[in-house]
Amino acid sequence: MAKLKSRAPLCLMANRAGHSLARKICAELNKRNPDHTIKLEMPKVGQFACGEFKIVLPNSVRGKDVFLIQCPNNRKHDISIQDNIWETLLTLDTLKNCHAHHIALILPCLPYARQDKRDGREPLSALLLAKLIGVAGATDLKTVDLHATQIKGFFEAAGVLPDALYATNIFLDYIRKNYNMDELVILPPDGGAVKRALFYA
């Protein structure tokens, strides 16, 4: 039987818009493994008068496996998606420059995922974001219910290993318990969601 590779020490970290989710993840991890308490770390975010961000890590991450949690689309947070993305990119770059062993970025909802193809004179924003995340230093990405599966290829091309999880089982259980199946219609909001809608149906 193959011997499992040992992992580096774990560091759980969150940017500001991901703090609420990160607290829940941290609590669940500690509940499941009470012998090894994990502390949630938050980078300090400074802001200059011109609006630029400056990131300072609270502790050394040298040689650690860092899981950075961020929710750029968090509408309960008073920071724009664009600012949340920049905060994330700057944090990734800081982690890389401080010699983290492995940097996993956890984005439950991936920004700009709906802009995954060109239609005239417009950017391929999903690809651009994948490149930025790769250059900033993420080694892999964890996200949920990608808008379209081809986005995985954007991250692979940028040197980031994508892991797209699905919330299907949770939603299917909820739908079965709360809706009358005889009167239920499943509709996709756009072309990118057709396969997902057919699967649910």
C-alpha positions in Angstrom: 0.0 0.0 0.0 1.4 3.4 -1.0 2.4 5.6 1.9 0.6 8.9 2.2 2.7 12.0 1.8 2.8 14.1 5.0 1.4 17.6 4.7 2.9 20.8 5.9 1.4 22.6 9.0 -2.0 24.0 8.3 -2.8 27.7 8.3 -6.4 28.8 7.9 -6.7 32.4 6.8 -9.5 34.7 5.6 -9.8 38.1 3.9 -12.4 40.5 5.3 -15.4 39.4 3.1 -14.6 35.7 3.8 -14.3 36.0 7.6 -17.9 34.9 8.4 -17.6 31.7 6.3 -14.0 31.1 7.6 -15.2 31.2 11.2 -17.8 28.5 10.5 -15.2 26.3 8.7 -12.7 26.8 11.6 -15.3 25.9 14.2 -16.3 22.8 12.3 -12.6 21.7 11.9 -12.0 22.1 15.6 -15.2 20.3 16.5 -14.1 17.3 14.3 -10.5 17.3 15.6 -10.5 18.7 19.1 -6.9 17.5 19.8 -5.4 20.0 17.3 -7.0 23.4 17.6 -6.8 25.6 14.5 -6.8 29.3 14.8 -8.2 31.5 12.1 -5.8 34.2 11.0 -6.7 37.5 9.4 -4.2 39.6 7.4 -4.1 43.2 8.4 -5.5 45.4 5.6 -4.2 49.0 5.5 -5.5 51.6 3.1 -3.8 54.7 1.8 -5.6 58.0 1.2 -5.7 57.2 -2.5 -7.6 54.0 -1.8 -4.7 51.5 -2.4 -4.5 48.5 -0.1 -1.5 47.2 1.8 -1.5 43.7 3.3 0.5 42.6 6.3 0.4 39.0 7.6 -0.1 38.5 11.3 2.4 35.6 11.6 5.0 33.7 9.6 3.6 31.3 6.9 7.0 29.9 5.8 6.6 26.2 4.9 2.9 26.1 5.7 -0.1 24.9 3.8 -2.3 28.0 3.7 -6.0 27.9 2.9 -7.2 31.5 2.1 -11.0 32.0 2.3 -12.6 34.9 0.5 -16.1 35.7 -0.7 -15.8 38.6 -3.2 -19.5 38.6 -4.0 -20.5 39.0 -0.3 -23.3 41.5 -0.4 -23.5 41.8 3.4 -20.0 43.2 3.3 -19.5 46.9 2.4 -16.5 46.4 0.1 -17.0 46.1 -3.7 -16.2 43.0 -5.6 -13.3 44.7 -7.3 -11.7 45.7 -4.0 -12.3 42.2 -2.6 -10.5 40.8 -5.6 -7.5 43.1 -5.2 -7.4 42.3 -1.5 -7.3 38.6 -2.4 -4.6 39.0 -5.1 -2.4 41.1 -2.8 -2.8 38.5 0.0 -1.9 35.7 -2.4 1.2 37.6 -3.5 2.2 38.2 0.1 1.8 34.5 1.0 4.0 33.5 -2.0 6.7 36.1 -1.1 6.6 34.9 2.5 7.4 31.3 1.3 4.1 29.5 2.1 4.5 25.9 1.0 1.1 25.6 -0.6 -1.6 28.2 -1.2 -5.2 27.1 -1.7 -7.7 29.8 -2.5 -11.2 29.1 -1.5 -13.8 31.2 -3.4 -17.3 29.7 -2.9 -18.6 32.0 -5.7 -16.1 32.8 -8.5 -16.4 36.4 -9.7 -16.6 37.0 -13.4 -17.4 33.4 -14.1 -20.3 34.4 -16.4 -17.8 36.2 -18.7 -16.3 33.0 -20.0 -16.5 33.6 -23.8 -16.1 36.5 -26.1 -19.0 38.0 -28.0 -17.6 40.9 -29.9 -15.4 43.6 -28.5 -15.3 42.6 -24.9 -12.9 41.0 -22.4 -12.6 37.3 -21.5 -12.9 38.2 -17.9 -12.9 34.7 -16.4 -9.6 33.9 -18.2 -8.1 37.2 -17.0 -9.0 36.5 -13.4 -7.6 33.0 -13.6 -4.3 34.4 -14.9 -4.2 37.0 -12.1 -4.8 34.4 -9.5 -2.1 32.2 -10.9 0.5 35.0 -11.2 -0.4 36.1 -7.6 0.6 32.7 -6.3 -2.4 30.4 -5.7 -1.4 26.8 -6.3 -5.0 25.6 -6.4 -8.6 26.9 -6.3 -11.6 25.5 -4.5 -15.0 26.8 -5.7 -18.6 25.7 -5.9 -20.9 25.2 -8.9 -18.9 26.8 -11.7 -20.9 28.7 -14.3 -19.4 26.5 -17.0 -16.9 23.6 -16.9 -14.6 25.1 -19.5 -13.5 27.7 -16.8 -11.4 24.9 -15.2 -9.2 25.0 -18.3 -8.5 28.7 -17.8 -7.1 27.9 -14.3 -5.1 24.9 -15.5 -3.5 27.1 -18.2 -2.6 29.6 -15.5 -0.9 26.9 -13.4 -3.7 26.7 -10.8 -5.3 23.3 -10.0 -9.1 23.9 -10.0 -11.4 21.9 -7.8 -15.0 22.7 -8.6 -17.3 21.2 -5.9 -21.1 20.8 -6.3 -23.9 21.7 -3.9 -26.2 19.4 -5.8 -27.0 16.9 -3.0 -27.7 19.7 -0.5 -30.1 21.5 -2.9 -31.8 18.3 -4.0 -32.6 17.3 -0.4 -34.0 20.8 0.2 -36.1 20.8 -2.9 -37.6 17.4 -2.2 -38.5 18.4 1.4 -39.9 21.8 0.6 -41.6 21.6 -2.9 -44.3 19.5 -4.6 -42.5 17.5 -7.3 -45.6 17.4 -9.4 -45.7 21.2 -9.7 -42.0 21.9 -9.9 -40.3 23.3 -13.0 -36.5 23.6 -13.3 -35.3 26.5 -15.5 -31.7 27.6 -16.2 -31.0 31.4 -15.9 -28.9 31.3 -19.1 -27.2 29.0 -21.5 -24.3 28.2 -19.2 -26.6 26.6 -16.7 -28.5 24.3 -19.0 -26.5 21.1 -18.2 -26.9 21.8 -14.5 -30.6 22.5 -14.8 -31.1 19.2 -16.8 -29.2 17.3 -14.1 -31.4 18.7 -11.3 -34.5 17.9 -13.4 
